[in-house]
Amino acid sequence: MIIHVDMDAFYASVEIREQPELATLPVVVGGREGRGVVAAANYVARKYGVRSAMPISQAKQRCKELVCLPVRMPLYIEASQQIHDVFNRYTPEIEPLSLDEAFLDVTASEHLFKNAENIGRMIKRDILKQTQLVCSVGIAENKYVAKIASDINKPDGFVYVSAEKQQSFLDPLPVSRLWGAGKVAQQKFRQYGIETIADVRRQSDVFMQSIFGKLGLHFLDLANGRDKRSVSPERKTKSISHETTFEQDVDNIEVLRACLTDLCEQVTARLRAKNYKAKTLGIKLRYPDFKTITRSVSLTEADNVTDIFLDKAVALFIKARKENRSAIRLIGFAVSGLVKDTGLSDADEADKILAVQADLFGNSKEPANKRKTEIDQIADKVNQRFGKKTVRRGRSYRI
């Protein structure tokens, strides 16, 4: 059985935990002004139509009383680590999707903890006790159904879908619940009077392929509750990644770049927290028709400096945008080729790494890359020592 755990309005919830007086106010995290974007919005703000990836300026237009807070990534990483400590009590089969979301395969753990439903309830209880944060939990036989189950009763949701009730759970749902069914696909469904997942399930393979191509068979599989993807633990994949699926497709390049910057900061901060460096980095883009592309590049030497990865990620993104300027449904950033960071205490090793960094940018005498490394080191030390008094680049929410 698969459990999907999704923290409710994670960044905003962490901030409200630290400042309880904000609990009844509309709160967003993502920057105070300028061209920042909403990284998270609490449920009070969502009542005004404020949502993630929305420009801060637009969010303020929708809600004049909006409280806008800057992102404090080390604080969220600390909370995420506490959440993962809870996960590890019940299974090693954990696939993180972001700081606030993960799939867990608890099949092998059921005999230890009675059953998957009981495990889900204990995880929900333990996260609240450990972090004072609320999550939503979905449990099912596969990722697709578990993901829907965790989302359907947010916030503070708990939905268990047994194998016997899986189809009755899916059938009444609208076609928008099918992964990959964006605005264009939904419009096509409406043209043929197909409104629910049950309606999709009644269609033939030939008909679905004639309308959607290969994507039609994908829709049929999901409508019938079929999803063969397994949980891929990070320890097996040797990679760290984060991705964001937008509530509405986004074509604003400034919003997309700001989101990519935020993802890059999350990944590299986590990389350093785990004492790793990475050799390869990549971006992932998914379009409204569910077409997904990945672009990657390898560094000469493994590294964990945020600005180095960010420069490369933005270059990959700009090149991908030139190839396809369609709106984006999902954007992701990943690093792989992980190696343990041996540290910079040895002067010879430090000189070697700085020389490699300088060579990457074609100027061996330029100390800029040394400063970038020092910025990361100082920020990490300050955040580690003072916790809530965090240091962070303004670049992630202002382009």
C-alpha positions in Angstrom: 0.0 0.0 0.0 1.1 3.5 -0.8 0.7 6.5 1.5 0.9 10.1 0.2 1.6 12.7 2.8 1.1 16.4 1.9 1.7 19.2 4.4 -1.0 21.8 4.3 0.2 25.2 3.1 3.6 24.2 4.4 5.7 27.4 4.3 2.8 29.5 5.5 2.0 27.0 8.2 5.5 27.0 9.5 5.5 30.8 9.6 2.2 30.9 11.5 3.5 28.3 13.9 6.3 30.8 14.7 3.9 33.7 14.8 0.6 32.4 16.1 -1.0 35.9 16.0 -1.1 35.4 12.2 -3.4 32.4 12.4 -6.6 34.2 11.4 -5.0 36.5 8.8 -4.5 35.9 5.1 -0.8 35.0 4.9 1.5 34.3 1.9 5.2 33.4 1.8 7.3 34.5 -1.2 8.4 38.1 -0.8 7.2 41.5 0.4 7.1 43.4 -2.8 8.4 43.8 -6.3 8.2 40.9 -8.8 8.1 38.1 -6.3 5.7 35.2 -6.5 3.6 33.4 -3.9 5.4 30.2 -2.7 2.6 29.3 -0.3 -0.7 30.7 0.8 -2.6 29.8 3.9 -6.3 28.8 3.6 -7.5 32.2 4.7 -5.7 33.8 1.7 -6.9 31.1 -0.7 -10.5 32.3 0.0 -9.6 35.5 -1.8 -8.3 33.5 -4.9 -4.7 33.8 -3.9 -2.7 30.8 -5.0 0.9 29.5 -5.4 2.9 30.9 -8.3 0.8 34.0 -8.4 2.8 37.3 -8.6 2.8 39.0 -5.2 1.4 42.2 -6.8 -1.6 40.3 -8.2 -2.2 38.6 -4.8 -2.2 42.0 -3.1 -4.8 43.2 -5.6 -7.1 40.3 -4.6 -6.6 40.8 -0.9 -5.7 44.2 0.5 -5.1 42.8 4.0 -2.6 40.2 2.8 0.4 39.6 5.0 3.4 38.9 2.8 6.4 37.2 4.4 9.9 36.4 2.9 10.9 32.8 2.4 13.0 31.4 5.2 14.2 28.2 3.6 16.4 26.8 6.4 13.5 27.0 8.7 11.4 24.9 6.3 14.2 22.5 5.8 14.5 21.9 9.5 10.7 21.2 9.7 11.0 18.9 6.7 13.8 16.9 8.3 11.6 16.4 11.4 8.8 15.2 9.2 11.1 12.7 7.5 12.3 11.5 10.9 8.6 10.5 11.4 8.4 8.7 8.1 11.5 6.7 8.9 9.9 5.3 12.0 7.5 3.4 9.7 9.3 2.6 6.5 12.6 3.2 4.6 10.7 3.3 1.3 10.3 7.0 1.0 10.1 9.1 -2.2 10.3 12.8 -1.4 8.6 15.0 -4.0 9.5 18.3 -2.2 10.1 19.5 1.3 6.4 19.1 2.2 5.3 16.1 0.2 6.3 12.4 -0.2 5.1 9.0 -1.2 5.7 6.1 1.3 5.5 2.4 0.4 4.4 0.7 3.7 3.6 -2.7 2.2 6.5 -4.4 4.1 5.6 -2.5 7.3 1.9 -3.4 7.6 2.6 -6.6 9.7 4.5 -4.5 12.2 1.8 -1.8 12.6 -1.4 -3.6 12.0 -2.3 -2.1 8.5 -1.7 0.8 6.2 -4.6 2.8 7.5 -3.2 2.6 11.1 0.2 3.6 9.8 -1.3 6.6 8.1 -3.0 7.7 11.3 0.1 7.3 13.4 2.2 9.3 10.9 -0.4 12.1 10.9 -0.5 12.1 14.7 3.3 12.0 15.1 3.9 14.9 12.6 1.5 17.1 14.6 3.1 16.2 17.9 6.6 16.6 16.5 6.2 19.8 14.5 2.8 21.3 15.5 2.0 21.2 11.7 -1.0 19.6 10.1 -0.8 17.3 7.1 -3.3 15.5 4.8 -2.9 11.8 4.2 -4.1 9.6 1.3 -3.7 5.8 1.3 -4.3 3.5 -1.7 -2.8 0.7 -3.7 -1.0 3.1 -6.1 0.5 6.6 -6.3 -2.3 8.1 -8.5 -5.1 7.2 -6.2 -3.1 8.0 -3.0 -2.3 11.4 -4.4 -6.0 12.2 -5.1 -7.0 10.8 -1.7 -4.6 13.2 0.1 -5.9 16.2 -1.8 -9.6 15.6 -1.7 -10.4 16.7 1.9 -7.7 19.3 2.5 -6.8 20.7 4.9 -6.2 18.2 7.7 -7.6 15.4 5.5 -7.4 11.6 5.9 -8.7 9.4 3.2 -8.2 5.6 2.9 -9.2 4.0 -0.3 -9.3 0.2 -0.2 -8.9 -1.9 -3.3 -12.6 -2.8 -3.2 -13.7 0.9 -3.1 -11.1 2.3 -5.5 -13.4 2.5 -8.5 -16.3 3.8 -6.6 -14.0 6.5 -5.2 -12.7 7.5 -8.7 -15.8 7.3 -10.8 -17.7 10.4 -9.6 -14.6 12.7 -9.8 -14.4 15.2 -12.6 -12.0 14.6 -15.5 -9.8 17.4 -14.2 -8.6 14.9 -11.6 -6.8 12.9 -14.4 -3.1 13.7 -14.4 -2.4 15.5 -17.6 -5.9 16.7 -18.2 -5.3 20.4 -18.5 -7.6 23.1 -19.9 -7.3 21.9 -23.6 -8.0 18.2 -22.7 -10.9 19.2 -20.4 -12.4 21.2 -23.2 -12.1 18.2 -25.6 -13.8 16.0 -23.0 -16.7 18.4 -22.7 -17.1 18.5 -26.5 -18.0 14.8 -26.3 -20.1 15.0 -23.1 -17.4 13.3 -21.0 -17.5 15.0 -17.6 -16.5 12.4 -15.0 -13.9 9.6 -14.6 -16.7 7.1 -15.0 -17.5 8.6 -18.4 -13.8 8.2 -19.4 -13.8 4.6 -18.3 -16.7 3.8 -20.6 -14.8 4.9 -23.7 -12.9 2.5 -26.0 -9.1 2.5 -26.6 -9.7 3.4 -30.3 -11.9 6.4 -29.4 -9.5 7.8 -26.8 -6.5 7.5 -29.1 -8.4 9.2 -31.9 -9.0 12.2 -29.6 -5.8 12.4 -27.5 -3.3 10.1 -29.1 -1.1 8.1 -26.7 -2.3 10.4 -23.9 -5.8 8.8 -24.4 -4.5 5.4 -23.2 -2.9 7.2 -20.3 -6.2 8.7 -19.3 -7.9 5.3 -19.6 -5.3 3.7 -17.3 -5.9 6.3 -14.7 -9.7 6.2 -15.0 -9.4 2.5 -14.3 -7.2 3.1 -11.3 -4.1 1.7 -13.0 -0.7 3.2 -12.1 2.4 1.0 -12.3 4.9 3.5 -10.9 6.7 2.3 -7.8 8.0 4.4 -4.9 11.6 5.3 -5.6 13.5 6.0 -2.4 16.1 8.7 -2.6 18.8 6.3 -1.2 18.3 4.2 -4.4 18.2 7.0 -7.0 21.1 8.9 -5.5 19.5 12.2 -6.4 17.7 15.1 -4.8 14.9 16.9 -6.5 12.0 19.2 -6.0 9.2 20.1 -8.3 6.1 22.3 -8.4 2.8 21.5 -10.2 0.9 24.7 -10.8 -2.8 25.0 -10.1 -3.1 26.8 -13.5 -0.7 26.5 -16.4 1.9 29.3 -16.3 3.5 31.1 -19.2 4.9 34.2 -17.4 8.7 33.7 -17.7 9.4 35.8 -14.6 7.2 33.6 -12.5 8.7 30.5 -14.0 12.3 31.7 -13.3 11.4 32.7 -9.8 9.9 29.2 -9.1 13.0 27.6 -10.6 15.2 29.7 -8.4 13.2 28.7 -5.3 13.5 25.0 -6.3 17.3 25.3 -6.9 17.7 26.9 -3.4 15.7 24.1 -1.8 17.8 21.4 -3.5 21.2 22.9 -2.9 20.4 23.7 0.8 19.3 20.2 1.3 22.4 18.9 -0.6 24.6 20.8 1.9 22.5 19.7 4.9 23.1 16.1 3.9 26.8 16.8 3.4 26.8 16.0 -0.3 28.0 17.5 -3.5 26.5 16.8 -6.9 28.1 16.3 -10.4 25.0 16.7 -12.5 22.0 19.0 -12.5 18.8 19.1 -14.5 15.5 20.7 -15.0 12.1 19.2 -15.8 9.3 20.8 -17.6 5.8 19.5 -18.2 3.4 21.1 -20.7 -0.4 21.2 -20.7 -0.6 18.2 -23.1 1.4 16.3 -20.4 4.5 16.2 -22.6 7.5 16.2 -20.3 11.1 17.1 -21.1 14.2 17.0 -19.1 17.5 18.9 -19.7 20.7 18.3 -17.8 24.3 19.3 -17.7 27.3 17.9 -15.8 29.9 20.0 -14.0 33.6 19.4 -14.3 33.7 18.8 -10.5 31.0 17.9 -8.1 29.8 21.0 -6.1 27.1 22.3 -3.9 27.3 26.1 -4.4 23.8 27.5 -5.0 24.8 30.2 -7.5 26.7 27.8 -9.7 23.8 25.4 -10.0 21.3 28.3 -10.4 23.3 29.8 -13.3 23.4 26.5 -15.1 19.7 25.8 -14.4 18.6 29.1 -15.8 20.7 28.6 -18.9 19.0 25.2 -19.4 15.6 26.8 -18.8 16.2 29.6 -21.3 17.3 27.1 -24.0 14.2 25.0 -23.4 11.9 28.0 -23.6 13.4 28.8 -27.0 12.5 25.3 -28.2 9.0 25.4 -26.8 7.2 28.5 -25.5 4.1 26.7 -24.4 2.7 27.3 -20.9 4.2 25.2 -18.2 2.2 22.8 -16.0 5.1 21.5 -13.8 8.6 22.7 -13.3 11.3 20.7 -11.4 15.0 20.8 -10.5 17.2 17.9 -9.6 20.8 17.0 -8.9 22.5 13.6 -9.2 25.9 12.0 -9.2 26.1 12.6 -5.4 29.4 12.3 -3.6 30.1 13.0 0.1 31.5 16.5 0.7 34.9 16.1 2.3 35.0 19.7 3.4 37.4 22.6 2.7 39.6 22.3 5.8 42.6 21.2 3.8 44.1 24.1 1.9 45.3 22.1 -1.1 41.8 20.7 -1.6 40.3 24.2 -1.3 42.6 25.5 -3.9 41.8 22.7 -6.2 38.0 23.2 -5.9 38.3 26.9 -6.3 40.5 26.4 -9.4 37.9 24.1 -10.9 35.1 26.7 -10.2 37.2 29.4 -11.8 37.9 27.3 -14.9 34.1 26.7 -15.3 33.7 30.4 -15.8 36.8 31.1 -17.8 38.7 33.4 -15.3 41.1 31.7 -13.0 42.0 35.0 -11.2 38.4 36.1 -10.5 37.5 35.5 -6.8 33.7 35.6 -7.4 33.3 31.9 -7.1 35.2 31.9 -3.8 32.8 34.5 -2.6 29.8 32.4 -3.7 31.1 29.4 -1.7 31.8 31.6 1.3 28.2 33.1 1.1 26.8 29.5 1.3 29.1 28.5 4.1 28.3 31.6 6.2 24.6 31.4 5.6 24.5 27.8 6.5 26.5 28.4 9.7 24.2 31.3 10.7 21.1 29.3 10.0 22.4 26.3 11.8 23.3 28.3 14.9 20.4 30.6 15.1 17.7 28.6 13.3 14.8 31.0 13.0 17.1 34.0 12.4 17.9 32.9 8.9 19.9 34.2 6.0 18.7 33.9 2.5 19.2 35.3 -1.0 16.6 37.9 -2.2 17.2 36.5 -5.7 14.8 33.7 -5.1 11.8 35.9 -4.9 12.9 38.9 -6.9 14.2 38.6 -10.4 
